[in-house]
């Protein structure tokens, strides 16, 4: 499990066990959906990989995550978005980003 920034820059600092648990708690049981139109919030630049699945965070603080393997979206609460952002911020990232 790694926290990634950008298409080619991967943070080599794996998530802690506590961070992994937090990410799994945020995503667990959430329904994925196909967006009718491409959301304006963008993704791909900031992503968390769990096992074989990469989840891209919205770049503009929009409370949505994109499963990069299924190309579907997951709605999360603002509080859950803050949990994911804090992991990224602790590694020198910032929001909004592009």
FENLIN-V257456 format. One record per residue. N is the residue number from 0. RES is the residue in three letters. PSI is psi in radians with two decimals (none if undefined). OMEGA is omega in whole degrees, -180 to 180 (* if undefined). D_FIRST is the distance of its C-alpha to the first C-alpha in whole Angstrom. Layout:
[[N/RES/PSI/OMEGA/D_FIRST] [N/RES/PSI/OMEGA/D_FIRST]]
This chain:
[[0/UNK/2.18/179/0] [1/UNK/2.73/175/4] [2/UNK/2.23/-173/7] [3/UNK/2.63/175/10] [4/UNK/2.02/177/13] [5/UNK/2.98/-175/16] [6/UNK/-0.53/-175/16] [7/UNK/-0.19/-178/16] [8/UNK/1.91/-179/15] [9/UNK/2.20/177/11] [10/UNK/2.20/-177/10] [11/UNK/-0.03/-180/10] [12/UNK/1.81/-179/9] [13/UNK/2.74/176/6] [14/UNK/2.58/175/6] [15/UNK/2.88/178/9] [16/UNK/-0.66/179/10] [17/UNK/-0.73/179/12] [18/UNK/-0.73/178/10] [19/UNK/-0.79/179/8] [20/UNK/-0.71/179/11] [21/UNK/-0.78/-180/13] [22/UNK/-0.80/180/11] [23/UNK/-0.68/179/11] [24/UNK/-0.70/179/15] [25/UNK/-0.74/-173/15] [26/UNK/-0.36/-175/15] [27/UNK/2.29/175/16] [28/UNK/0.05/-180/19] [29/UNK/2.48/179/20] [30/UNK/2.30/175/22] [31/UNK/2.59/178/21] [32/UNK/2.72/176/24] [33/UNK/2.20/-180/25] [34/UNK/2.38/178/27] [35/UNK/-0.72/177/30] [36/UNK/2.69/179/30] [37/UNK/2.09/179/27] [38/UNK/2.58/-178/26] [39/UNK/-0.16/-175/27] [40/UNK/-0.31/179/24] [41/UNK/2.80/177/22] [42/UNK/-2.90/179/19] [43/UNK/-0.63/-175/17] [44/UNK/-0.61/-177/17] [45/UNK/2.12/-177/14] [46/UNK/2.64/175/11] [47/UNK/2.28/179/7] [48/UNK/2.20/175/5] [49/UNK/1.95/-177/5] [50/UNK/-2.10/-179/6] [51/UNK/0.13/-176/9] [52/UNK/2.28/178/10] [53/UNK/2.30/179/10] [54/UNK/2.08/-180/11] [55/UNK/2.32/178/14] [56/UNK/2.62/175/15] [57/UNK/2.46/-175/19] [58/UNK/-0.18/-175/20] [59/UNK/0.38/180/23] [60/UNK/0.19/175/22] [61/UNK/2.33/-177/23] [62/UNK/1.23/178/22] [63/UNK/2.60/178/20] [64/UNK/2.47/179/17] [65/UNK/2.19/173/17] [66/UNK/1.94/-173/15] [67/UNK/-0.35/178/15] [68/UNK/-0.77/-179/16] [69/UNK/-0.25/-177/18] [70/UNK/0.45/179/20] [71/UNK/2.84/-176/20] [72/UNK/2.74/177/20] [73/UNK/2.17/175/19] [74/UNK/2.39/175/22] [75/UNK/2.87/179/20] [76/UNK/2.89/176/23] [77/UNK/-0.66/179/23] [78/UNK/-0.71/178/22] [79/UNK/-0.65/176/19] [80/UNK/-0.71/179/18] [81/UNK/-0.65/178/19] [82/UNK/-0.82/-180/16] [83/UNK/-0.70/179/14] [84/UNK/-0.70/-179/16] [85/UNK/-0.64/178/16] [86/UNK/-0.79/179/13] [87/UNK/-0.79/-179/13] [88/UNK/-0.60/-179/17] [89/UNK/-0.24/179/16] [90/UNK/0.33/175/14] [91/UNK/0.11/178/18] [92/UNK/3.13/178/17] [93/UNK/2.73/176/20] [94/UNK/2.56/-8/21] [95/UNK/2.72/-180/23] [96/UNK/2.96/178/22] [97/UNK/none/*/23]]
